[in-house]
């Protein structure tokens, strides 16, 4: 029989996976579930993926759906400012009757990482978003400056183009073998044939196929000149976006938080740290995240029902979500 107690639902819906957590009002984790990607930009069945993951979390925690008092969802691809038509029915199948708050996933990542303080968040994984939260709470993305850094697949595009062009060195041999193996190609000519054959496939499937190779490229960045150059170029684009936003936060010191598998890869962190240290303007320093994005969503949901933010609450959320 379901346990009767009030709780909030936190959702981190990215391009690769959806994470759902159900939290008691003191921040204790009651249930947690991971499902398929929940970003409409990258998944045709995003709404179904998110709703089924919510249902699995509620059922797994032996909770009553009517006891949920608030839901906060960070959805990749949701606009920073404004709404989109599809959001009205997106959570219908979850059967939640509580108030629902939907924001871009960069917003929950920022709230978790910096606990609501002004600063900049870089979210890079399947997709990419760089956003600043100003002193008055305004959220501004780098796209307002017509800037886009790129996510996992863009890193792979860079490497793939150079492999196909023959623009690589002897030190790249192992990486090229990895690329060929990923695509099940026997040589570069075969790789070209395979890439051309992707034209008839579903666009989202193709994006995920490219993006899945990104971890191997970041892992090779310290040994392969080709991988090093690709990761550095992406870090340069990302640093430019951060620099564009930094003066909107402060003219002195700006904290920067990183979220997503690509943004938090050690090889990427190393390169963007060096680039930001060498730049002009406000000092931008990478801050250790107080909470992960799911924790940020939980914090926002709890705040929406009047739960005060205390050190005890943050500690409990951190213990529950960072794994």
Secondary structure, 3 states (H helix, E strand, C coil): CCECCCEEEEEEECCCEEEEEEEECCCCEEEEEEEECCCCCCCCCHHHHHHHHHHHHHHHCCECHHHEEEEEEEECCCCCCCCCCCHHHHCHHHCCCCEEEEEEHHHHHHHHHHCCCCEEEEEECCCEEEEEECCCCCEEEHHHHCCCCCCHHHHHHHHHHHHHHCCCCHHHHHHHHHHHHHCCCCCHHHHHHHHHHHHHCCHHHHHHHHHCCHHHHHHCCCCCHHHHHHHHHHHHHHHHHHHHHHHHHCCCEEEEEEECCCCCCHHHHHHHHHHHHHCCCCEEEECCCCCCHHHHHHHHHHHHCCCCCCHHHHHHHHHHHCC
